[in-house]
Amino acid sequence: MEALERPLPRPTSEDYVVVRLLESLVEARLALRFLDEGLVRNAAGKAFQAWRAFLAALLRLEIDKLLQVVKTEEERKWLMERAVPRVPTTRLVRLSQMLEEVGHYGLSAWTAVALELHDYQYNGPDPDMALSKFRDREEAAVAVVSLIKELVNRIENLKPRIKWNDELENALNELRKATK
C-alpha cells in the first residue's frame, strides 16, 4: 500500500492506471471493513471513492478511444486536463456514458449506484427518499457490497490489458475473500 502514499504518477503514464486500480481495491476493502464495524455511511463513502478511482483508471486506459469519440477540440482538452486527472463527481454520469461508448457496457448503471451511495454518505437513511435513495442502513449496505462485487469483476477483466503486479494481485485476493 506504499504506492498510495507516494505522489500519483502523471495521468499520461501507464503507471497511473495501476495506482488508481490499487487505490480502488484498497478503498473497497476499507468500505467492507467499515461495514463490519457497522459504519454504513462511511462504507458508502469508501465504496464511492473506490468506484471513482476505478473510473479514473478506465479513463486513462481508454483515453485514445475516448479522444476519438469526443467531437470538439475543447472536449479533448477537457478530457486530458480535467477528466482523467480529477474525475469530477459532477461529470461521472457523462464520463461513464463515454466509457460505455468505447465498450464498457453497463457502467452508467453502476455509476448511478455509486452516486446514490455518495448521497447516502452525506444524508444518511431517508425513509421519505427525498435526500437519499436508501430508506435504511440495510439497503445501503447491500448496495455497497453489490458495487464492490461489480468492481472486483471489472478489475479482474482488466488484468490482460495492464501491467498487473503482485501488489494488485494481493489487494484483489484480499477483497475477493472479504466479499464472500
Secondary structure by P-SEA (a helix, b strand, c coil): ccccccccccccccaaaaaaaaaaaaaaaaaaaaaaacaaaaaaaaaaaaaaaaaaaaaaaaaaaaaaacccaaaaaaaaccccccccccaaaaaaaaaaaacccaaaaaaaaaaaaaaaacccccccccccccccaaaaaaaaaaaaaaaaaaaaaacccccccaaaaaaaaaaaaaac
